[in-house]
Amino acid sequence: MEPHVLRVYIEDQLLEVRQRGELVNSYPVSTSMFGTGNDEGSNKTPLGTFEISEKYGEGHPWNTIFKGRKPAGNWTDEGSLQEDDLILGRILRLSGLEPDNKNTFQRFIYIHGTNHENTIGSATSHGCIRMRRGDVAALYEIIPIGTRVYISATRPSSSPGNAQTVSH
């Protein structure tokens, strides 16, 4: 079976999962509220070609809080709105494959679950690509280390399969 490819479109706040060029699934995401860029400390979402270099969260509940990529307790949303931008459930760590984005690994740019699921679909992250906990857990199961990830500002107008099959 040919490997999967992930495509993230900043303008659409959408992550597509493709296999052999065909759209398999798509998920709403949240990218940086500061826009796109590769500068260290910018809190911007980088653009270009990447790969999944590390995965964290195997066997842990979707509400596991990760700090430094290590489990640090469980998050509960009962009765309180958490202000912190938590990394929850699963982490897919990105490494940049181009000269302009090679610092992505050192910037700790991830695809991860969030406690701010109500903001998914809008640019509200601090550089990472945030997803609903259930969505990132499903993605985690099918995406191996080494999977290519392409992040672009807009979707190419000639891209086949522009119909969105958004999972909830």
Stockholm file with secondary structure:
# STOCKHOLM 1.0

chainA/1-168         MEPHVLRVYIEDQLLEVRQRGELVNSYPVSTSMFGTGNDEGSNKTPLGTFEISEKYGEGHPWNTIFKGRKPAGNWTDEGSLQEDDLILGRILRLSGLEPDNKNTFQRFIYIHGTNHENTIGSATSHGCIRMRRGDVAALYEIIPIGTRVYISATRPSSSPGNAQTVSH
#=GR chainA/1-168 SS CCCEEEEEETTTTEEEEEETTEEEEEEECBCBTTCBCCCTTCCCBCCEEEEEEEEECTTSCTTEEEETTEEEEECCCTTCCCCSCCEEEEEEEEEECSGGGTTTTTTTCEEEECSCGGGTTSSCBSSSEEECHHHHHHHHHHCCTTCEEEEESSCCTTCSCCSCCBCC
#=GC SS_cons         CCCEEEEEETTTTEEEEEETTEEEEEEECBCBTTCBCCCTTCCCBCCEEEEEEEEECTTSCTTEEEETTEEEEECCCTTCCCCSCCEEEEEEEEEECSGGGTTTTTTTCEEEECSCGGGTTSSCBSSSEEECHHHHHHHHHHCCTTCEEEEESSCCTTCSCCSCCBCC
//
